[in-house]
Amino acid sequence: TKNPDYLKDAQSIAKECYNYFFTDFTTDTGESLKMLKQGNIWFTAVMLRGFIELYQLDQNKTFIDAFNQCLSYAWDNARDENGLFSTDLTGNNNNEKKWLLTQAAMVEMYSRLAAIQ
């Protein structure tokens, strides 16, 4: 519709999602980043889709960069010896059981981020 009010609304919702679903996190090496809170990882993948759509309109990489940093950290710290992800992306709580839904959501998020970089 090209209505600027819709873009402003989308930006506002994205900012509030970012503030609610991400938390400040400090790595063991002292690096500060925004980490996704533990929760419904499939919903998180859907949220990333929305952030990507918004990025294509406003070119604001804040939310994309947060996902990149979080998932990069998770790649190195939240996988088991078989390469499967825990639901806690900090890697602090390694779930013994692994869920297909978690793995599929992670595949989707990595592939979507790779497509826009």
N, C-alpha and C positions, 0 to 999 in steps of 0.2 A: 504494500500500500504506500510505501515511502513516507508514512506518517511518522514524524520524528518522536512523537509521544510513545510509540511502541518501542522504539529503540531505547529511549530513556528508561522505560519500564523494564525492559530486558536487562539493561545495564544495572539497574537497581536490584533486581532479583538476583542476578549473578553475584553482585557484591555481597548480598546478604547470605547467599549459599556459601560463598567463599569464607565469610566470617564465621558461619555456623559449622560447616562440615570440615574445615581445616583447623588445625591447632598449631601453635608455635612448638617447634621441636629442635633440640640441640643434639647433634650427633656426638659420638664418642670422641671425635677429633675437634669438637668445638664449633662446627659449622651450624649456623642457624638456618632453618628452612620451615616451610609450612608443610605439615604432615596431615594426610587424610585421617580423620578419626575412624576408629574401628566401627564398622556398621555393615549395612547391606551393600556389598561390593557391586552387585548388579545395578542397584540404584546409582552408585558412584559412576559406573560406566555410562549410564544414561545422562547423568549430569555433565560428564565430559562432552557428550554429543552436543548438548546445548551450549556449552562454553565454546566449542569449535564453531558452531553456527554464528554465535555472537562475534567471535574473533574475525570471521570472514566479513563481517559488516563494519566493525569499528577498529580493527587491527590492534586492539589492546591485548598484549600478551601476558598480562598479569596472571590470569587464571591458567593459561596454557603453561606458562613457566612454572607455576606451582605444581601442576600435575607432573611436568617433566622432572622436576627435582625430587618429588615424592616417589615417583615410580623408578627413577634411577637409583635412589637410595634403597628402595624395596628390592630391586634386582640383586643388589649386593648383600642385603641383610635379612631378607624375609623369605628366603627359599630354603628348602631342605636339601638333603644330599641327592635327591632325585630331580631337583629343579622345580619342585612344586611350591606354590606360595601358601603362606599362612594367611589368616584373615587379619592379623595384626601386621600392618606394613612397616612398623618400626623394627620388627624382628625380635622384639622383647619377649613375646609370647608365641612360641612355636607350637601350633596346634598339631597334635598327633594325627588326627583325622584330616584329610584333605578333601575338599569339595569340588566337584566338576564345575559348578557355577562360579566359584572363585577363580578357577583357572581360565575359564572361558571369558570372564570379565576382564581379566588381566591381559589376555591375548588381544581382545578388542581394544582396550585402552592403548596398549603399546602400538598396535597397528595404526590406529587413528592418529596418534601423535606423530608417528613416523611419516605419515602421509602429508602432514602440514609443515614439516620442517624443511 
